[in-house]
Amino acid sequence: MEIIKLQKNDIKNALNLVWTVFQEFEATDYSRQGIEEFRKFISYNYNIEKFDKGE
């Protein structure tokens, strides 16, 4: 396994992968509200803001 730091232009694809995997394997265990909260947490705008701050 290779671990690399994501570049800014990789974030959108990474978040899409996270969402796809969540939907396939985890979403059925969550309420509609839980799914929406997770979706907000992995939103591009939220994460790009954190990336720009170095978080």
N, C-alpha and C positions, 0 to 999 in steps of 0.2 A: 504494500500500500504506500502510496506517495501522498504526502500532505503538503499543500501549497497555499500560500496566502492569495486570496482572490484579488483580482484587479477590478477596478471599478466597472469596466465593460463586461465582466463575467457575472456580475451580481444578478442581473435580470434572469439569465439562464439558470443560475443556481437556485433562485427563489422559485422559478417555475418547476424545477425538479423536486424541490421540497414539497410544493403544493401537490404535485402529481402523486408522489409517494404517500403523502398524508391521506389524500383522497382514496387511494387504493387500499391502504393497510390500516388506517387509524380512524378515519372519519365516522365509521359506523358505531364506534364506541363513544362518540361525543354528541351532545345535544346540538341543536341548530345554533344556539347562542355560543356554545363552545367552539364550533366550527367557524363562526363569524369572527370571534375573538382571535383565533389562530390565524385566520386570513389577514386580519388587520396587522397582527404581529409580524407576518412575513411580507407585508406590502412593500413594494419597491420604494415608494416615497419615504416610508418610515426607515427603511434600512439604508437607503442612500444617504439620508441625513446623518445617520449614525456613522456611516463609513467616512463621510466628509469631516466629521468631528474626530475621527480616529478611534472611535469606540468599537 
